Amino acid sequence: MFDLEEASQGYDKEMARLRDAIMMKVIPRLLRPMESGSRSIYPRLLHGDLWDGNTSTDVANDSPIIFDVASFYGHNEYE
Protein backbone atom coordinates (compact mmCIF):
# COMPACT_ATOMS: atom_id res chain seq x y z
CA MET A 1 0.00 0.00 0.00
CA PHE A 2 2.88 2.35 0.73
CA ASP A 3 4.31 1.71 -2.73
CA LEU A 4 0.97 2.42 -4.40
CA GLU A 5 0.57 5.63 -2.41
CA GLU A 6 4.04 6.82 -3.36
CA ALA A 7 3.48 5.93 -7.01
CA SER A 8 0.27 7.95 -7.17
CA GLN A 9 1.16 10.86 -4.85
CA GLY A 10 4.94 11.08 -5.19
CA TYR A 11 7.68 10.74 -2.60
CA ASP A 12 7.05 12.36 0.77
CA LYS A 13 9.84 12.52 3.35
CA GLU A 14 7.49 12.37 6.35
CA MET A 15 5.55 9.42 4.89
CA ALA A 16 8.84 7.58 4.29
CA ARG A 17 9.82 8.15 7.92
CA LEU A 18 6.44 6.88 9.14
CA ARG A 19 6.63 3.88 6.80
CA ASP A 20 10.01 2.88 8.25
CA ALA A 21 8.71 3.20 11.81
CA ILE A 22 5.61 1.12 11.06
CA MET A 23 7.53 -1.62 9.26
CA MET A 24 10.49 -1.81 11.67
CA LYS A 25 8.84 -1.13 15.04
CA VAL A 26 5.04 -1.26 15.12
CA ILE A 27 4.32 -4.41 13.10
CA PRO A 28 7.00 -6.56 14.82
CA ARG A 29 5.70 -5.47 18.23
CA LEU A 30 2.16 -6.43 17.28
CA LEU A 31 3.17 -9.81 15.86
CA ARG A 32 5.70 -10.84 18.50
CA PRO A 33 3.13 -12.06 21.09
CA MET A 34 1.48 -14.27 18.46
CA GLU A 35 4.84 -15.83 17.54
CA SER A 36 6.21 -16.49 21.00
CA GLY A 37 6.78 -19.94 22.47
CA SER A 38 5.74 -22.64 20.04
CA ARG A 39 3.13 -20.46 18.30
CA SER A 40 3.46 -19.45 14.66
CA ILE A 41 1.46 -17.24 12.36
CA TYR A 42 0.27 -18.87 9.16
CA PRO A 43 -1.06 -16.22 6.76
CA ARG A 44 -4.24 -17.02 4.89
CA LEU A 45 -5.81 -15.48 1.81
CA LEU A 46 -8.73 -13.40 3.10
CA HIS A 47 -11.61 -11.70 1.32
CA GLY A 48 -12.41 -8.26 2.67
CA ASP A 49 -15.76 -7.70 0.94
CA LEU A 50 -17.57 -11.02 0.91
CA TRP A 51 -21.36 -10.79 0.82
CA ASP A 52 -24.13 -12.38 -1.25
CA GLY A 53 -24.11 -9.51 -3.77
CA ASN A 54 -20.66 -10.40 -5.06
CA THR A 55 -20.94 -14.18 -5.12
CA SER A 56 -22.51 -16.53 -7.61
CA THR A 57 -22.28 -20.04 -9.01
CA ASP A 58 -20.86 -21.11 -12.35
CA VAL A 59 -23.79 -22.90 -14.01
CA ALA A 60 -21.46 -24.98 -16.19
CA ASN A 61 -19.74 -26.77 -13.31
CA ASP A 62 -21.49 -25.59 -10.13
CA SER A 63 -18.26 -23.93 -8.83
CA PRO A 64 -18.41 -20.80 -6.68
CA ILE A 65 -17.55 -17.42 -8.24
CA ILE A 66 -16.53 -14.33 -6.26
CA PHE A 67 -16.74 -10.86 -7.83
CA ASP A 68 -15.19 -7.60 -6.64
CA VAL A 69 -12.35 -9.39 -4.94
CA ALA A 70 -10.67 -7.44 -2.15
CA SER A 71 -8.31 -10.23 -1.14
CA PHE A 72 -5.24 -9.89 1.02
CA TYR A 73 -3.04 -12.03 3.23
CA GLY A 74 -3.75 -11.87 6.95
CA HIS A 75 -4.29 -13.75 10.18
CA ASN A 76 -6.78 -16.60 9.95
CA GLU A 77 -8.92 -15.01 12.68
CA TYR A 78 -9.32 -11.67 10.88
CA GLU A 79 -12.82 -10.21 11.03
C-alpha positions as CSV (number, residue, x, y, z in Angstrom):
1,M,0.0,0.0,0.0
2,F,2.9,2.3,0.7
3,D,4.3,1.7,-2.7
4,L,1.0,2.4,-4.4
5,E,0.6,5.6,-2.4
6,E,4.0,6.8,-3.4
7,A,3.5,5.9,-7.0
8,S,0.3,8.0,-7.2
9,Q,1.2,10.9,-4.9
10,G,4.9,11.1,-5.2
11,Y,7.7,10.7,-2.6
12,D,7.1,12.4,0.8
13,K,9.8,12.5,3.3
14,E,7.5,12.4,6.3
15,M,5.6,9.4,4.9
16,A,8.8,7.6,4.3
17,R,9.8,8.2,7.9
18,L,6.4,6.9,9.1
19,R,6.6,3.9,6.8
20,D,10.0,2.9,8.2
21,A,8.7,3.2,11.8
22,I,5.6,1.1,11.1
23,M,7.5,-1.6,9.3
24,M,10.5,-1.8,11.7
25,K,8.8,-1.1,15.0
26,V,5.0,-1.3,15.1
27,I,4.3,-4.4,13.1
28,P,7.0,-6.6,14.8
29,R,5.7,-5.5,18.2
30,L,2.2,-6.4,17.3
31,L,3.2,-9.8,15.9
32,R,5.7,-10.8,18.5
33,P,3.1,-12.1,21.1
34,M,1.5,-14.3,18.5
35,E,4.8,-15.8,17.5
36,S,6.2,-16.5,21.0
37,G,6.8,-19.9,22.5
38,S,5.7,-22.6,20.0
39,R,3.1,-20.5,18.3
40,S,3.5,-19.4,14.7
41,I,1.5,-17.2,12.4
42,Y,0.3,-18.9,9.2
43,P,-1.1,-16.2,6.8
44,R,-4.2,-17.0,4.9
45,L,-5.8,-15.5,1.8
46,L,-8.7,-13.4,3.1
47,H,-11.6,-11.7,1.3
48,G,-12.4,-8.3,2.7
49,D,-15.8,-7.7,0.9
50,L,-17.6,-11.0,0.9
51,W,-21.4,-10.8,0.8
52,D,-24.1,-12.4,-1.3
53,G,-24.1,-9.5,-3.8
54,N,-20.7,-10.4,-5.1
55,T,-20.9,-14.2,-5.1
56,S,-22.5,-16.5,-7.6
57,T,-22.3,-20.0,-9.0
58,D,-20.9,-21.1,-12.4
59,V,-23.8,-22.9,-14.0
60,A,-21.5,-25.0,-16.2
61,N,-19.7,-26.8,-13.3
62,D,-21.5,-25.6,-10.1
63,S,-18.3,-23.9,-8.8
64,P,-18.4,-20.8,-6.7
65,I,-17.5,-17.4,-8.2
66,I,-16.5,-14.3,-6.3
67,F,-16.7,-10.9,-7.8
68,D,-15.2,-7.6,-6.6
69,V,-12.4,-9.4,-4.9
70,A,-10.7,-7.4,-2.2
71,S,-8.3,-10.2,-1.1
72,F,-5.2,-9.9,1.0
73,Y,-3.0,-12.0,3.2
74,G,-3.7,-11.9,6.9
75,H,-4.3,-13.7,10.2
76,N,-6.8,-16.6,9.9
77,E,-8.9,-15.0,12.7
78,Y,-9.3,-11.7,10.9
79,E,-12.8,-10.2,11.0
